[in-house]
Amino acid sequence: MRTAHFCSKCGGSLFERDERCRLCWTAVADMPVFEASAAATSEGSPFVSMWFNPRDTVRGILQRDPTHLVMPLAAMGGILQGLDRASGKNVGDVLSLPAILAIVIPLGAVGGMLGLYMGGALLHFTGKWIGGTGSREDIRASVAWGTVPALWGGLLWIPIILLTGRAMFTSDLDDGTGASASMLLIAGGCLLVQVGAALWSVFTGLHSLGEAQGFSAWKALANGVLAGLVILVPLVVIVVGLAVALPMVMSA
């Protein structure tokens, strides 16, 4: 079967006679080369093939290097989630845009990486209950790469911020932010695209996790539900226990 070759550093496509990557200029002789079926690489990059061939793409990444770009992807995901939360909580009502970015970027990056490690450990733990065979490293890679569509959508925060400033982080979009109605309309369209990309990431994420664990996307969904229950059930027990115990203590 014909194969496609990729740069081990940036994921850019490599042609047969290339001596260096055309994106990052890394010498081909100095890198391991990622090979995957041509059918799985619609534009020659895992950042593109992940959209419609997540299993083949993740399989190739795991075979080549399961640590490839995992932490940068997790950090980026954490930053984008931080921007979403800042917008949802209207932090622009009390903070300037530079202050929001100064808080969200470092904390989001660290949170994204820690979340990947903790989530990967939970998925590894509960996945074994239903026959999962993936290592923690493989699971982290599958989770990080499975979010690629959402990360593409998250990049739309750049034009949103350039167009509206801190307006998208305030409770009143017209509250002295200087964003025009047309700018806000374009920003709203970008947000809708982000929602669609995030929803598509559910599909890619489940198939990516399933590939790493050696089972179907439906089992991957069950794996995620079980991981959530491992956290939720003890919390519910604690809350219920406190709700029952506190009145008894107060009345004693």
N, C-alpha and C positions, 0 to 999 in steps of 0.2 A: 504493500500500500504506500502511496506517496506520502511523504512526511513534510511537515512545516517546522522550521527551526526558529528559536526565539532567543533573544539576548537574556542571559541569566540575571542581569542587573535591572534593566528597565522594561523587559517584556516585549521590546520591539522586534519586528520580523527581520530575519536574516536570509539573504538570498545566497545561492550556491557559491558565487564567486566573491562574496563580501569578505574583506579582511577585518573590518571594524563595524560595530553597530552604527547604523545611520542616525540613531537618536542620541545615545550617550557616548559614542565614539570609543567604546571598550573594544580592545583587540579580541577577535574571535579565538585566537590561540590561547588567550588567558582565561577563558571562561568555559564552564560546562555548558553544553547546549541542550536546551529543552526540546524534546521531540514529542509530538502528538499527532494524531490522525488529522489529515488535511480537512476532513469534514467538520472537525471540531474547531477550526480556526478561521472563521469567516473573514477576518481582516488581518490575520497574521499576528494577533496579540491576544493573550488571555483576558485582557481588559475588555475585549470585544467578544471573544468566543464564549465568555462566561454568561452572556445574556441568553444564548439559545442552546448552548451545549455545556452546561455546568458540570455534568459528570465527567465527560471526556477531559475538560479543562483541568478540573481538580485532580483527576487521575494522573495527568501529565505532571502537574506541579508536585504531587506527592512522590512520584517516581524520581523526579529530578532533585528537588530540594524543598522539603515541607516547611522550611523556615523562610522561604523567599517572600520578602516584602510583607510578612505577616504583621509585624509590629507597626510599621508605618501605616498599613491599612487600618489596624485597630485604633491607632492614634487619631487618624483622620476621621474615622467613624465617631470617636468620642467627641471630637471638636464639633462635628456637625450636629450631634445630638445635643451638645451644650448650647449651640445656637438656637436649636428648636425650643429647648426648655426656656432659654432667656426670652425668646419671643413670646412663648405661651404665658410666662409669668410677668410680662410687661416690665422687665427690669429697666427699660429705657425711660420709665417715668422718674427714676431716681438716679440713674447713671448715664454718663455720656457714652457715645459710641466707642471712643478709645478705651475707656474703662471696662466696658463690656468685653471687648476683644482681649484686653490684657488679662481678664479673669478667665474667660471661656477657653482660650487657646491652650494655655499650659495645663489647667485643671482638666479640661476635656481630653487632652492627649493622654495624660496619666490615667484618668478614669477609664478611657477606652482600652488601654493596655491591661490594666488591672481587671477590668470586667471580662476581657477575653480569657485571661488565665483562670479566673474563678468560674466563669461559665464553661470553659473547656473541661475543667476538672469535674464539674457537676455532670456534664453530658457524658463524660467518660465513665463516671460512677454509675449513673442510671442506665446508660446504654448497654452495659454488661448484663443488666437484668433481662434484656430482650434480644440478646445475641449479638450485640455490637462488638466489633473486633478492632476498632481503630485505637491507636495510641493517643495520648494527650496531645502530642505534637501534631499528629495528623488531624485531630479534631479541631485544634486551634486554627490550623491552615484552612480547613474547610469552612469554618465559621467566618474567618476574616475575608476569604476570597468570595464567599457566598454573598457578601454585602456589596459587591462591586456595582450593581445597578443603582443601589441607594446612594453610594458614594458619588457616582456620576451625577445623579440628581442633586445631591448635596452641594456640588460645585456651583449650582445656580445661586447659592447664597452670595457669591461674589458680585454678579450683576444686581442682585436685590439690594445689597448694601450700597453699591455704587450709585444706584438710582434713588434710593430712599433714605440713605443715612441711617439714623436710628429709628425712623418711623415705624418699621416693622417690629420694633421692640417696645412700643408704647401702647397704652390702652386707647389713646385718641390719636389716630393717624394724622389729623390736621393740627395737632397741638404744637405749632411752632417748629415743625421739623423741616419745612420747606419743600416737601415732596408734593409734586403736582398730581392731579387726578390721573393723568395718562401714565405717569411713572408708577403710581400705585397699582394701576390696572395691569401693567406689564409684570410688576412684582407678584401680583396675585396669580397671573398665569404661570409664572415660574414655580410658585408654591404648589399649584395643581400638578405640574410635571413632577415635582419632588414626591408628591403623594403617590403618583402612578409608579415611579421608579422604586419607591419603598415597598409597594405592594408586590411588584415583580421580584424584588429581592426575597420575598417569602418563598417564591417558587425556586429561585436559584439556591437559596440557603438550604432548603430542605433536601434538594437533590445533591448538593455538595456534601452536606452532613451524611446523607445516606451512602454516598460513594465512599467516604472515609470510614464509615462504620460497617460497610458491607451489607446494607439492607436497603429497602425501598424508601421512597420519600414519605410514605404513610407511617412507616416505622420511625423515620426521623422525626416526624411530628410527635409521635408518641414519646420518643426520647426527650424532646423539648418539654412536653407536658409533664412528664415524670420529674424532670429537673426542676421545673417550677413548683411542683407539689412538695418536693424535698425541702424547699424554702418556705412555702406557704403554710403547710400543715403545722410545723412547729410554732410558727407565728400565731396561727389561729388558736392553738392549744394554750399558748402563753396568754393571749388576750382574753380568752374565755376564762382561764384560771384566775386571772387578775380581777375580771368582772365579778366572779363568784366570791373570791376571797376577800376583796376589799370591803364590801358591805358587812361581812361577818366580822372583820377586824374592827371596823368603825363602830359597830354596835356592841362590841364586847366591853 
